[in-house]
Amino acid sequence: MRGPLPRYQELVTRGALEKDPAQEAAATRLQGLSEALTAPAHGPLFWFGPKSAPPRGLYLWGGVGRGKSLLMDIFFNNTDVASKRRVHFHEFMAETHERIAAWRAADEKTRRRRGKALKSSPDDPIPPVAADIAREARLLCFDEFQVSDIADAMILGRLFSALFTEGVVVVATSNRRPDDLYTDGINRQLFLPFIAMLKERLDIFELDAARDYRLDRLAGAPVYYAPLGPEADAAMDRAWKIMIADAREHAETLIVKGRRVAAPRCARGLARFDFEALCARPLGASDFLAIVRRYGALFIDRIPQLKPDNRDEAKRFVTLVDAIYESRTKLVCSAAAEPSLLYPKGDGSFEFERTASRLIEMQTAAYLGSEHEMPPAGD
């Protein structure tokens, strides 16, 4: 038997995970969806055959560290649907706005021809955009589903209505229940039909796991290793292995204003970088904001002790730490010295004192237990 539930049980048996009844219940629900998606009568291409209703999707919500990303990993990697995509919800919406802009910039003849084929207005970008998304993936899996941007809120209802009409199945994880999406947002009353649609088309499952497993794993060992050397490298490797819980690592590429930012080691919503890859390259606030929006925890290897002629690296590191701190992203790192000694002299060393203070605070239980927040996109 293959699928999310057997894989979850295998990880528990091997000791990579600790058994949790709520996680197992969620894995059971995901197993049912996986089987529905791959059944002969409703296989990967059933949307193109006789008109039969696609299975209901799933909205998995719960507190920080309860295993939502873990379960999404297991579901996505163990469901044999060829036409599928997993994407961070913020990234998906940014792409959608780009698609809408491209449609509006297209020549009128193209828009009229496509609109006629879809029986929609040539001035309405939502039907063709939804059709393109559905053509690319019939199973859409969203990480960190949350809505804070009015531009997103105002198109979500029509966009998802069109996606559901196209037969797309949605699975999403979120820290918030559907009724709490876009709370206190401008014109929220216009957003409420979208919440009702989610509850109608997706099963809502609260992942009420026994405790914050990510916090437990972080609290079980230091998160700041100094000085550098073989012991620190080995400790970082052990911590990474524990945090990703036997997941397969993969590389990802973030697109930031047309630039490609490589994340070479990713798993379970975490990413691991070398200091040089982040701070010795011409990256800026927008790049760092994109990184902390995408990943709930970062591992940074080999932060050196910076000298006056490393002022550019020091400045980038300050910007990076600000982004990490303000988003409540968790940080595990190895460094040449304690925070207060990382940049003792040089241009900006006085301002670096705040960075050192934040690095110290990031090691506290209060910080490690805080919820990952989504900062606004950079300028």
PyMOL commands that set and color helices and strands:
alter all, ss='L'
color gray80, all
select helices_A, chain A and resi 4-14+21-38+40-42+46-48+68-77+89-105+108-118+126-136+150-165+178-180+188-190+192-201+213-219+230-244+275-279+285-294+308-327+339-341+349-361+365-368
alter helices_A, ss='H'
color red, helices_A
select strands_A, chain A and resi 57-61+84-88+139-143+169-174+202-206+224-225+250-256+259-267+270-274+297-303+330-335
alter strands_A, ss='S'
color yellow, strands_A
deselect
rebuild
show_as cartoon
